[in-house]
Amino acid sequence: MADDPIERLGVELEVYGIPQAPDAPPMTDTYLHVRRRQDGAAARAVLGLPAYQGEQGPPGRPGAIHQGERTTAELQALATALGNEHTSWAYRNTDTNDQYVWTGQQFVIYHGVYGTPGPTGPAPVMQPGELTIDGERFDGEFGVRIDGGSGTYSVGIDLPEMPKGDPGDPGPSGSIYDSVDVNQGIPPAPGDVLAYNAESGLLDWTSGGNWTEEYVVPPSGFPDVSKTATDTRADLCVVTIPAKTFAYRLDFVGGVDVSCREGHQVDIEIRQGHATTGTIVGIGRGPEAAGWFCIPIRAHANQAVDPTNRVGVVEPGTPISLYVAAVKRSGVLWGWNVRKDYAQLRVRLMRVK
């Protein structure tokens, strides 16, 4: 019959891409020429196919973006509200376990995506593990409490006393004025420092520093005096010291020029509180010789003084007056004199606790 083939060939076709230079003309034709050899062996044919690189296509849709679970009724209502900006939003239909994916215009439904939840499995066996502190395994005892069931469990840990760590970084500086260690009832004054009060156990603001306050009577503060043989006293000056916020003892430096005759003695004395009956706190002993002599003045106390007692201490808040006088101790024949040319008195307030 005319439709019967005179020969049947089995063809295995391989297709190759042939590189073309960017500026070469495109291939528009191709051909296939197969020739059978007389010995019956099949010849190999090569077929060149035209191929073109097309333009970049539109971006594909993203994968499903799961947005939670809805019922069938909720998904039907949601289809009237979603738009192109919600493309690929996906939901699980809790009525059918189907997945609904929005195409931008409608939902595409994928049936049977979510399986039916199976029965709750057996509770896990939970037991304590290892405890590490800062990466180091802790070998001591510690407690673990496990409570709960039906898939919900809570784990409580009773930690032991932690080992002492390295010192931390210094904290920020606090205000010393607001410190709980400082007595807030005593505001500071200029120059005050903090001192411990053993009775309250707090720090009190007290007059600080080790400086010495000094009052000086210059030569112009002294008189020129001429006394007769019967005169035994000459008042020279008065120094008034106002009340201080600190306790102190008195110290004196200075001297007064006095002239007398052989066998006569004139001293310089400083009394506190009264010119003639006050306590002697400073004294200068004159020589029993003739001529002018500078009688030096020094502090004087009739009792032993040490840091443990309050002998000679002027307490805070106490104003005092100091009376300076020249007093003849011996001699009745001749008069005596005091001159101010080189006289000077320096009263120093020596602070004590």
C-alpha positions as CSV (number, residue, x, y, z in Angstrom):
1,M,0.0,0.0,0.0
2,A,1.1,3.5,-0.7
3,D,0.8,4.4,3.0
4,D,3.2,1.7,4.1
5,P,6.8,3.0,4.7
6,I,9.6,1.4,2.8
7,E,12.0,1.9,5.8
8,R,11.6,3.1,9.4
9,L,14.4,5.1,11.1
10,G,14.8,5.5,14.9
11,V,16.1,9.1,15.5
12,E,17.9,10.3,18.6
13,L,18.1,14.1,18.3
14,E,20.6,16.3,20.2
15,V,20.1,20.0,20.3
16,Y,23.0,22.4,21.0
17,G,23.1,26.2,21.4
18,I,25.5,27.8,19.0
19,P,27.2,31.0,20.4
20,Q,26.6,34.1,18.2
21,A,28.6,37.4,18.5
22,P,26.4,40.2,19.8
23,D,26.7,42.1,16.5
24,A,26.1,39.0,14.2
25,P,22.8,38.8,12.3
26,P,20.2,36.4,13.7
27,M,19.8,33.0,12.3
28,T,16.5,32.9,10.3
29,D,16.8,29.5,8.5
30,T,17.8,26.0,9.4
31,Y,17.9,22.7,7.6
32,L,18.2,19.0,8.3
33,H,20.0,16.8,5.8
34,V,20.2,13.1,6.6
35,R,22.0,10.7,4.2
36,R,22.0,6.9,4.4
37,R,25.2,5.1,3.6
38,Q,25.2,2.2,1.3
39,D,26.6,0.0,4.0
40,G,23.5,0.5,6.0
41,A,25.3,2.6,8.8
42,A,23.4,5.7,9.8
43,A,25.0,9.0,9.2
44,R,25.1,11.8,11.8
45,A,23.1,14.9,11.0
46,V,23.6,18.4,12.6
47,L,20.7,20.8,12.8
48,G,21.2,24.5,13.6
49,L,18.1,26.1,15.2
50,P,17.6,29.9,15.4
51,A,17.3,31.2,19.0
52,Y,16.6,34.7,20.3
53,Q,17.0,36.4,23.7
54,G,13.7,38.0,24.6
55,E,12.9,41.0,26.9
56,Q,12.7,40.6,30.6
57,G,9.3,39.4,31.7
58,P,7.1,40.8,34.5
59,P,8.1,39.9,38.1
60,G,6.6,36.7,39.4
61,R,4.3,36.6,42.3
62,P,5.8,36.0,45.8
63,G,5.1,32.9,47.6
64,A,2.1,32.6,50.0
65,I,2.2,35.1,52.8
66,H,0.4,33.5,55.7
67,Q,-2.1,35.8,57.4
68,G,-3.7,33.6,59.9
69,E,-6.9,31.5,60.1
70,R,-10.5,32.4,59.0
71,T,-13.8,30.6,58.6
72,T,-15.5,30.1,55.3
73,A,-17.9,33.0,56.0
74,E,-15.0,35.3,57.0
75,L,-13.0,34.4,53.8
76,Q,-16.1,35.2,51.6
77,A,-16.4,38.6,53.3
78,L,-12.7,39.2,53.0
79,A,-12.8,38.6,49.2
80,T,-14.8,41.9,48.9
81,A,-12.2,43.9,50.7
82,L,-8.8,42.7,49.4
83,G,-7.0,44.3,46.4
84,N,-3.9,44.0,44.3
85,E,-1.7,45.2,47.1
86,H,-2.7,42.0,49.0
87,T,-1.5,39.6,46.4
88,S,-0.3,36.3,47.7
89,W,-1.9,36.8,51.1
90,A,-2.9,33.3,52.3
91,Y,-5.3,32.0,55.0
92,R,-6.2,28.7,56.5
93,N,-9.9,27.8,56.3
94,T,-10.6,26.4,59.7
95,D,-13.8,24.8,58.3
96,T,-12.1,22.7,55.6
97,N,-8.4,22.9,56.2
98,D,-8.0,24.3,52.7
99,Q,-5.5,27.1,51.9
100,Y,-6.9,30.3,50.3
101,V,-4.4,32.4,48.4
102,W,-5.4,35.8,47.0
103,T,-4.3,36.5,43.4
104,G,-5.1,40.1,43.5
105,Q,-8.6,39.6,42.2
106,Q,-9.9,36.4,43.7
107,F,-9.0,33.5,46.0
108,V,-7.3,30.3,44.6
109,I,-8.2,27.4,46.8
110,Y,-5.7,24.6,47.5
111,H,-7.6,21.6,49.0
112,G,-6.3,19.5,51.7
113,V,-3.2,21.6,52.4
114,Y,-3.6,21.4,56.2
115,G,-4.1,18.0,57.8
116,T,-6.5,17.3,60.6
117,P,-4.8,17.6,64.0
118,G,-4.1,14.3,65.5
119,P,-4.6,13.3,69.1
120,T,-2.4,14.7,71.8
121,G,0.7,12.6,72.3
122,P,2.1,11.4,75.6
123,A,3.6,14.0,77.9
124,P,7.4,14.4,77.6
125,V,9.7,13.2,80.3
126,M,11.4,16.3,81.6
127,Q,14.4,16.3,84.0
128,P,17.1,18.8,85.1
129,G,20.1,19.4,82.9
130,E,23.3,21.2,83.6
131,L,23.7,24.7,85.1
132,T,26.4,26.9,83.7
133,I,27.4,30.3,85.2
134,D,29.2,32.6,82.7
135,G,30.0,29.6,80.5
136,E,31.4,27.5,83.4
137,R,29.6,24.4,84.5
138,F,28.3,24.5,88.1
139,D,29.0,21.3,89.9
140,G,27.1,22.1,93.1
141,E,23.5,21.3,94.0
142,F,20.6,23.4,92.6
143,G,16.8,22.8,92.4
144,V,14.6,22.5,89.4
145,R,10.7,22.5,89.5
146,I,8.6,21.3,86.5
147,D,4.9,21.9,86.6
148,G,2.1,21.7,84.0
149,G,0.7,19.2,81.5
150,S,-1.3,18.9,78.2
151,G,1.6,20.4,76.3
152,T,2.1,23.4,78.6
153,Y,4.9,23.3,81.1
154,S,6.8,25.7,83.3
155,V,10.3,25.2,84.6
156,G,11.4,26.9,87.8
157,I,15.1,26.9,88.9
158,D,16.3,27.4,92.5
159,L,19.8,28.8,92.1
160,P,22.4,28.4,94.9
161,E,24.3,31.3,96.3
162,M,26.4,32.6,93.4
163,P,30.1,32.7,93.7
164,K,31.7,36.1,94.2
165,G,32.4,37.8,91.0
166,D,35.1,40.3,89.9
167,P,34.7,43.9,91.1
168,G,32.5,45.9,88.7
169,D,33.1,49.2,87.1
170,P,33.0,52.2,89.3
171,G,29.5,53.7,89.5
172,P,28.6,57.3,88.8
173,S,29.7,59.9,91.4
174,G,27.0,60.9,93.8
175,S,26.5,64.2,95.6
176,I,28.2,64.3,99.0
177,Y,25.8,67.0,100.1
178,D,22.8,64.7,99.9
179,S,24.6,61.6,101.3
180,V,22.9,59.7,104.1
181,D,26.2,59.7,106.0
182,V,26.1,63.5,106.2
183,N,24.1,65.4,108.9
184,Q,21.6,67.3,106.8
185,G,20.6,69.5,109.7
186,I,23.9,71.4,109.6
187,P,24.4,73.3,106.3
188,P,28.0,74.0,105.3
189,A,29.6,77.4,105.5
190,P,32.5,78.6,103.3
191,G,35.6,76.8,104.3
192,D,33.9,74.0,106.2
193,V,35.0,70.4,106.1
194,L,33.4,67.1,107.1
195,A,34.3,65.7,110.5
196,Y,33.0,62.5,112.2
197,N,30.6,62.9,115.1
198,A,30.9,59.9,117.3
199,E,27.5,60.6,119.1
200,S,25.4,60.7,115.9
201,G,27.6,58.4,113.8
202,L,27.3,61.0,111.0
203,L,29.6,63.5,109.4
204,D,29.1,67.1,110.5
205,W,30.1,70.2,108.6
206,T,32.7,72.0,110.8
207,S,35.2,74.7,110.3
208,G,37.9,73.2,108.3
209,G,41.5,73.6,107.6
210,N,44.6,74.0,109.8
211,W,45.1,77.7,109.2
212,T,45.6,80.1,112.0
213,E,43.6,83.3,112.4
214,E,45.7,86.2,113.6
215,Y,45.0,89.6,115.2
216,V,47.8,92.1,115.1
217,V,48.3,95.3,117.2
218,P,50.9,97.4,115.4
219,P,53.2,100.0,117.1
220,S,50.5,102.7,116.5
221,G,48.2,100.7,118.8
222,F,50.5,101.2,121.8
223,P,51.0,104.4,123.9
224,D,54.2,106.1,125.0
225,V,54.1,105.9,128.8
226,S,56.1,107.7,131.5
227,K,55.5,106.5,135.1
228,T,56.7,107.7,138.5
229,A,58.3,105.6,141.2
230,T,54.9,105.1,142.8
231,D,53.1,103.9,139.7
232,T,52.8,100.2,139.3
233,R,50.6,99.7,136.2
234,A,50.2,101.1,132.7
235,D,47.3,99.9,130.5
236,L,48.6,99.6,126.9
237,C,45.8,98.2,124.7
238,V,42.7,96.0,124.5
239,V,42.1,93.3,121.8
240,T,38.5,92.2,121.2
241,I,38.0,88.9,119.4
242,P,34.4,88.1,118.3
243,A,32.8,84.7,118.7
244,K,34.1,82.0,116.4
245,T,32.5,78.9,115.0
246,F,35.5,76.8,116.2
247,A,37.3,76.1,119.4
248,Y,40.8,77.5,119.9
249,R,43.6,78.3,122.3
250,L,45.5,81.6,122.4
251,D,49.1,82.1,121.4
252,F,51.1,85.3,121.4
253,V,54.1,86.7,119.6
254,G,55.5,90.2,120.1
255,G,57.2,92.5,122.5
256,V,57.3,96.0,124.1
257,D,60.2,98.3,124.8
258,V,60.4,99.2,128.5
259,S,63.0,101.4,130.4
260,C,63.7,101.2,134.1
261,R,66.6,101.6,136.6
262,E,68.8,99.0,138.3
263,G,66.9,97.0,140.8
264,H,63.6,97.6,139.1
265,Q,61.6,95.0,137.1
266,V,58.6,95.7,134.7
267,D,56.7,92.9,133.1
268,I,54.1,92.7,130.3
269,E,50.9,90.8,131.1
270,I,47.8,89.8,129.0
271,R,44.6,89.1,130.9
272,Q,41.4,87.6,129.5
273,G,38.1,88.9,130.6
274,H,39.2,91.8,132.9
275,A,42.1,94.2,133.1
276,T,43.2,93.4,136.6
277,T,41.3,90.3,137.8
278,G,41.1,88.3,134.5
279,T,43.1,85.1,133.9
280,I,46.6,85.7,132.8
281,V,47.0,84.1,129.3
282,G,50.1,85.8,128.1
283,I,53.2,87.2,129.9
284,G,56.6,88.9,129.2
285,R,59.2,88.9,132.0
286,G,61.4,92.0,132.2
287,P,65.0,92.0,133.4
288,E,66.2,93.6,136.6
289,A,68.6,95.9,134.9
290,A,68.9,99.5,133.8
291,G,68.2,100.7,130.3
292,W,65.8,100.0,127.5
293,F,64.8,96.4,126.9
294,C,62.4,94.7,124.5
295,I,60.3,92.4,126.6
296,P,59.1,89.5,124.5
297,I,55.6,88.2,125.0
298,R,54.5,84.5,125.1
299,A,51.5,82.4,125.9
300,H,51.0,81.4,129.6
301,A,48.9,78.7,131.4
302,N,48.8,77.9,135.1
303,Q,47.7,74.3,134.4
304,A,49.0,71.4,132.3
305,V,47.7,71.5,128.7
306,D,47.4,68.5,126.4
307,P,45.0,67.4,123.6
308,T,42.8,65.4,126.0
309,N,41.7,68.4,128.2
310,R,40.0,71.8,127.6
311,V,42.4,73.9,129.6
312,G,42.6,77.4,128.1
313,V,40.2,76.5,125.3
314,V,37.9,79.3,124.0
315,E,34.7,77.3,123.0
316,P,32.8,78.2,119.8
317,G,30.3,81.1,120.1
318,T,32.4,82.8,122.9
319,P,33.6,86.4,122.3
320,I,36.6,87.5,124.5
321,S,38.5,90.6,125.4
322,L,42.3,90.7,126.0
323,Y,43.8,93.4,128.2
324,V,47.5,94.2,127.7
325,A,49.4,96.1,130.5
326,A,52.9,96.9,131.8
327,V,53.2,96.1,135.5
328,K,56.1,97.0,137.8
329,R,57.0,94.0,139.9
330,S,59.8,95.5,142.0
331,G,61.7,98.7,142.7
332,V,60.4,101.9,144.5
333,L,63.1,104.6,143.9
334,W,62.8,105.5,140.2
335,G,60.2,106.0,137.6
336,W,59.9,103.9,134.4
337,N,58.8,104.2,130.8
338,V,57.2,102.4,127.8
339,R,57.6,103.4,124.2
340,K,55.6,102.3,121.2
341,D,58.4,102.6,118.5
342,Y,59.0,98.9,118.2
343,A,56.0,97.5,120.1
344,Q,53.8,94.9,118.5
345,L,51.4,92.1,119.6
346,R,50.3,89.2,117.4
347,V,47.4,87.2,118.8
348,R,47.1,83.8,117.2
349,L,44.0,81.6,117.4
350,M,45.2,78.0,117.4
351,R,42.3,75.6,116.5
352,V,41.5,72.5,118.6
353,K,39.0,69.7,118.2
